[in-house]
């Protein structure tokens, strides 16, 4: 799996305390979310303490984060869930979220560019020869308005660049159309 939510919160702690987008109102929303939904994580008494407006928001947030880290993995997980719910732009700009996103983003992962996708084990000459045969057949077909005829000079020239089996078929076809 990945690293624990507790370890992520330790890493994101400083970023969260310094982010100015987490104002008093948003911190209160996070506290109320944790208190109402998970009273075992944040009791009424603790929620009242963390919502004290006499204490600066950054200090209250720092104390809340320290409290959640002390409560364990589940408390940290629920904090991230509340943060994602109420302050999505902060959640996605967290250092741990950016690192996880960059690790899975093929445009930022240099290892992706080193991979080579092989669609066919044939080389470029095989492609060119197939393309040449298709172009040759198209020229052969459209060289006369009436279609392929036995007296077409393109038919004889087309047989020069073909393999033995294809040449035999083309010569057989030319002989058949001449005898008709």
N, C-alpha and C positions, 0 to 999 in steps of 0.2 A: 504494500500500500504506500502511502506517503508518510511524511513526518507527522507527528501528533499535533493536535490543535494547541496543546500547551506549549510546545516548542515554537510553533508559529507565533503565538501570542507574545512569547518572550522576544522574538525577533521583531515583531511589529510594534512592540510597546512604545519605543521612542518615537516612531513615526506618528502613531496615534496621538500621543501627548503633544506633539508639535504641530499637528495639522489644524489649521485655523478654521477649516470647514466644520469641525466638530464644536459647534457653539453650545451655549447653555441649553437651548431648546432640544437639540439633537441628543445631547448627553442625557437629558431628562427622559427622552423617549426610549433610549436604550435601557436606562435603569428601570423605567416602568414596565417595559416589555419583559425584562428578566424577572422582575418582582411579581407581575401578574401571572405570567405563564409558568414560571419555574420558581415558586416561593422557597423551594429547598435550596436553590442556588443563592437567591437574594431575598432575605426576609424583609418584612415591613420595616423593622427597626434599622436594618442596614440600608434599605432603600431611602429612608428618611435622612439618614446620615449623609449618603452620597448626593442627595438632592439639596443640601444646605446651600442657599444662595450667598451666604456670607463667605464661603470658601470659593476661591477662583476656580473656574471650570477646569483648567488644566491640572490643578491639584486634585480636584475631585475625580477626574478621569484617571489620573495616575493611581490614586488609591483604589478605585474600582478595579482597574486592571490587575493590581497587586492582589486584591481580594479574590478575584476570579482565578488567578494563577494558583493561589493557595487552596481553592476549592477543588481543583483537579481538571481532568480532561473534559468531562461533560460540561462543566461550567464554561470553559473556554470555547467549546464547540457551539454552545448556545449563544455566547456573546457574538461569535462570527455570524451566526444565523440572524440575530437581531440587527447587527451592523449591515448585513446584506439587505435585509428587509427595509430598513429606515434610511440608510445612507449609502446607496449603491455605488455612487461615484467614489466615495472614500474606500469602500470595500475593494473595488477593482483596482485602486491605485496603491493598495498595500504592497510592501516589498515582497512578501511571500506569494501574493496573488500574481504579481508581475513575473516573478521567477517561474512559477508553475505555468503561467500562460506562455512565457517565452520558451520554456522547455518543450512545450507541445506545439509551438508554432513553427511550421516548416520554413517560413521565410526568415526566421531569426536563428534557426538551428543550422550551423555550418555543416554538420554531418550529412544533411539531406542532399546538399549539392554534390557530395562526393559519390553518392550512389548512382549507378548507371542502370537504367531500365532497358532490358534487351527484349524487344518485341519479337525478334526473329533471329535465328542463329545464322541466317544467310547474310552475306556482305552486301555492300552497295553495288557491286558489279552484277549481282543477281537481280537487284531491283532495276538497274539500268537495262539489262538484257530483256527482262520482261516488258519494260516500258517500250523498248525499241521494237520488240515483236508486235506489241499492240499498235504502235504508230505505223509500222510497216504494213500491217493488215489494214489499217484505216486508209492509208495511202493507196494500197492495192485496190481496196473496195471502191474508193471514190475517184480513182484515176480516170474512169470513163463515166459518162452519164448513164450508160446502160448497165453498169455494174462490172463484175469481173468477166473478162472475155479472154479467150485463149491467145489472141494476138497482142495482148498487152505487153509492152516491153518491161513494165514494172514487175510483172510476174516473174520473169527470168532473173531480174536483178534481186528480187526478194529472196530467191532460192540461194543466192551466194552466201548470205550471212547466217543461214539457218544450220541447225545440226543435221546429222545424217537422216534420222527418222522424219523430221519435219520437211527436209528437202525432198525425200522420196514421196511424201504425201502431196506436196505442192507440184512436183513433176507429174505424178499420177493424175492429179486434178487437171493440169494443163493438157495432158495427153487426152483425157476424157473429153474436155471441151473442144479440142481440135477435131476429134473424130466425129463429133455430133453434127 
